[in-house]
Amino acid sequence: MALRRLGLLEMSITAPFLLSMLDYADAGNLAEDQVLAAIGIIEDYLFRRWVCNIGTNALNKVFENLHYDAVRGVSDGADYCEALKYSLLRRESNGRFPRDDEFRQSYTERNFYGIGRKRLYLYNCLENRDNVERVNVVDMLEDGTLSVEHIMPQTLSRKWRDSLGTNADAIHEQWLNRMGNLTLTGYNSQYSNNEFSDKRDRDHGFKDSGLKLNRFVSTCESWGEPEMRERDDRIWRRFLTIWPCITTDYHPKAEEHESHPLDEDFNFTNRKVAAYVFQGARHTVKTWVEMMQSILGSLYEIDPDAVRAVAFGDKFPARYFSNDPLEYGFEIGPGLWFNPGNSTATKIEALRRIIERMPDVDSSDLSFELYDEPHAGARNESD
């Protein structure tokens, strides 16, 4: 059931994590309740991100490493799911787990109509999660027995305008596609513009539906902004119950080194580098300067033309390269020097531009093990 529900989110990108976790469970390392809890955590993560309209480009790397992050936590004495939550909560930028404030704001602003097959997941969860008497929402939506309908219609008749009052257009624009105005119905869509009382009282109308989603609607005498606001708040509270913000008390005992590949949309500023991994080989370093000296030498050995093309190309980052020896720089190759007296962001961008020109190297081949800057306010970014 949990895997089928997760499948409705249509996120095949989770496969590396799921396969690794299920193999781990089959080996006797996880109980069934832990597996179900882990899937629930992934559901929370994916659904909140979808509501917040966060792109999926960062998820490949997240799900490639997520199981191993959790197992590392287990070896540190943590419960698997607690380590899993820790790994997700510490992510930033496009990999982040949306907190309640972002989730709430996006819930308020999002158009929840016309969401394709995501409607199968959304309405199945709203109707059936924590419900003893289950309704086969997915099949009924797919075969047309049920459909997603607007309570206040997409086109306002004169009677609807009169019932909404002088601010009818503003109310219509604000509330049309929000959860407070959307529901599941079994009546024919040709009645969608009818008055509220007709939608409520007709055969297969709101009073007749038996769906949890329509209980509040069936008790309303009219349908205007106060009713939509009340129902929207009720469904929001349901969102928080079904897709809660995860928390954990787990923190690694040892100093935590985060791993971030070069091709990840990540802000490397204010982070210290402990090591880098290039094409499978790990190299420990103490500073970003030491890392640059090492990796630029390796890249030059592989493709000197690519390095020189960037060094003698555009003003940025070419101004940090020189044909002449630099007092505070280091030599990359014959007659080519690099000045490391620049920010971490500049170093990262220089590496990205060089590797873009290298047909035999991919930016995912290079990753960095990072830890937090102890005193970011007093940093020297050229370290």
C-alpha positions, 0 to 999 in steps of 0.5 A: 500500500505504501509503495503503491501510494508513493508510486502515484507521485510518479517519482521514479527518481527515488528508485536508487534509494528504494532498491538499496533500502529494500535490499537492506531490509531483506538482509534483516536490518530493518523491520517492516514498520521502519520500512513503512516509516522511511517511505512515509518520510520520502512521501513527506519530502516529495509532496512538500517539494511538489506543493512548493514547486521546487524543481527535481534537478537536485534529486538524482544526487539526493536519492543516490546517496540517501540510503548510504547517509542513513546507514552511516547514521546507523553505524553511528548509533542512530535509528535508520529513520532518524538518520534518514530525517537528519540527512534530508533536513540538513540539505539546502537550496534545491535539495531542501526539505520545505519547512512549515512556513514555506509549505503554508505560503505555497499552499496558499498560492498554488493552483491545485486544479489541472495537476494531472495524475498528481490528483490521484495521489492528492485526493487518495491521501486526503480521503483515505489516510487515517480512514478506516473505511477506505474509498477507491478514489484512484480507480474512481477518478481514473474511470470517471466515477468521480471527478475533481470539480470547482464548488464555486464554478469556473464561470460565474453565472448571474446568480453566483455573482449575486451570491458572492456580492460586490467583490465577486470577481476578486473572490473568484480570482483568489479562491477558484483553484485553491483547495478550499474550493475544490472537491470530488463529485459524482454528479455530471460535470454539465451541472458544474455551473449550477447554484450551490444549493442544487450541487449540494442537494441533487443526486450524487451531490455533496449531501449524497456523496459520503466522502469525508472531503464533502462533509463540511460542504454538505452542511453549508447553506451558502458558498462564499468567501467565508465558507471557502476560507474555513474549508481551506483552513480545515484542509490545510490542517489535514495537510499538516497531519498527512505530510508533517514537517519531520524532526529528529534529535539525532546528530552525528557523534563525529564531525559531519562531512557533507558530500556535494558534487560540483554539478549540484546547485549548492552554495559552497560559501562559508564551508570548509573542505576536508577532502575531494573525490575525483573519478572515484579517488579520495584526496584529503586537503586542509584548505580550498587553495590546497584543493585547487592546486591538486585538482587543477594539476589533475585536470591539466594532465587530462586535458591541458587544452581545456584548462588553457582555453579557460585561462586565456578566454573570457575575463572571468575566470581568466584574470585569475590565471597568468603566464608569469610566475605569481608571488602568491600563486601556484603553477598548474603546468608549464607557463601557466599559473593560478592566483587563488586569492579569490572567493570559494564561489570563484574557485567553484565556477572556474572548475565548472567552466574548465570541466565543461570543456573536457569531453572525458570528464563530467562535473559529477566526477568531482565532489567535495566533503565539507563541514561548517565554517566555525566563525563565518563572520571572520572568514577568509574566503581565499583559504 
